[in-house]
Amino acid sequence: MKHTYHIKGMTCNGCRTSVEQKLNAVPGVKTATVDLEKQEAVIEMNHHIDTATFAEALPDKYAITEKQKTRNVFSSTTRNNAFAKAETEKTKLQQLKPLLIILGYITVATILLNYQRESWNEAMLDFMGLFFIVFSFFKILDLKGFPDSFRMYDPLAKVLPAYGWIYPFIETALGLMFLMRLEIPIALIVTLIILGITTVGVTKTLLDKKSIKCACLGTALQLPMTEATFIENAIMIVMAAIMLINLI
């Protein structure tokens, strides 16, 4: 069962993240997705929940009213089910397009910087440095909204909210250390720790089949939490581990 609501009072991505988090916390809500531009929230619920319950869950500065009501329609044929699944996958790929483009640019830049080198160890350091610099940039674009999104799945940020505020700057520092070849062993160990913690949270979210936004590119770009997020972290962890082993 899905309902669409109009939400008044949201002015930034921080507001959107806060509203989405509070709506998802309401008992009976399966998933809640908030669109800042449309000032809307699409809420999928296990049973009917009246608007007053959602209003009580939100701070007084937000006003929520039901806009329309729709119900999930399930196909009765295998063909229609396959078509619906294909459409869902297509939408997921479209949502991940910004992430894939950015990773593609980082990969191309790394190849251009290292194609004449005999060893690709330096290329891995360049890739990791560019990765952290670019991804931290997008997080810093909305430093106010990022921590709220990040602690929805990162275990350490849930326990220590301040970690969400300093995380983008940790990434910036790591990026500079890799690109400038400063204290590489320390940078690799820190990379394994912070990405390892985040990957634990990502894995739990995927196993619980929760529908939340990924904060890997901050809140400026709306990205769903998918297997791609896990793969992205896993690649960086594997590269860091290989480099650290080579240095020992």
Secondary structure, DSSP 8 states (H G I E B T S, - for coil): -EEEEEEE---SHHHHHHHHHHHHTSTTEEEEEEETTTTEEEEEESS---HHHHHHHS-TT-EEEEEEEE-----SSHHHHHHHHHHHHHHHHHHTHHHHHHHHHHHHHHHHHHTT-S-SHHHHHHHHHHHHHHHHHHHHHTTTTHHHHHTTT-HHHHH-HHHHHHHHHHHHHHHHHHHHT-SHHHHHHHHHHHHHHHHHHHHHHHHTT---EE-TTTTTS-EE--HHHHHHHHHHHHHHHHHHHHH-
